[in-house]
Each structure stands twice: as C-alpha cells, then as structure tokens.
Amino acid sequence: QVQLVEPGGGLVQAGGSLSLSCSASGGTFTSHAMAWFRQAPGKDRESVAAIKWSGGSTYYRDSVTGRFTISRDNAKRTVYLKMNSLKTEDTAVYYCAASTTYTTYASPSPSSMNYWGKGTLVTVSS
C-alpha cells in the first residue's frame, strides 16, 4: 500500500521561504505523477504543483509560478516543494498526493489523485 508522509510545515513570515518534503513508500512510482495541493480554511482544495516521476516534467498554478519549485529525488523516493517569497495567502494545509497516471501531472485535480498524505500546515504571517 502506498504511503505518503510529508513533514516540514511551519510558521514563516511573509517574504520568507519554507521547504516541504514528501516521502513515498509501498509502491513503484516510475509511472506516477506526484503533486502538492493545498487547502485554506473555508476554501476548496487546489493544486499547487505537480511533477512526472519519470522525466521530471512539471506543472505550477499561476499564483505560485516563479516562487515555488517542485522537484524529486528518485533514489530517495522523495518529492520536494521549495516555497520562496511566501505570501499570507499561501497559508493552508499542504498535501502531498500521487496519481498512478503520469499524465495527471499536466492538470492535477483532487479527483485524479489516488493516494494522499495527511497534510502539513503552513502558516505565513504578515
């Protein structure tokens, strides 16, 4: 059974940086897409960034393009989200997710993901 564990959330001031990681276990991921989603209080869960496990093609939502970077380390089976120039509106619970369909990376949605981590809270203060 696939398990995703994402430690690394926390509190950071606006303009600061924070890195998240997601360790994957229990399956083979060569044909998977990995993604980060977030959900702010009272809002729907939204995609943030995604990456094709094999090849490394990426997707970013417009509001984080140029500020966030998704990457993966195949040997460590870990996906990262480096967040720079954080804004208060980035405050949310961030979730790591995996899809068994690699093409999902190009247009990730909550319904297209097969596995989820438990989430980690990122709070950006003004």
VENSUL-V86295 format. One line per field, one symbol per residue. ss: DSSP state (A for helix, B for strand, O for the rest). A space follows every 10 residues. Layout:
# VENSUL-V86295
ss: ???
This chain:
# VENSUL-V86295
ss: OOBBBOOOOB BBBOOOOBBB BBBBBOOOOO OOBBBBBBBO OOOOOBBBBB BBOOOOOBBB OAAAOOOBBB BBBOOOOBBB BBBOOOOAAA OBBBBBBBBO OAAAAAAOOA AAOOBBOOOB BBBBBO
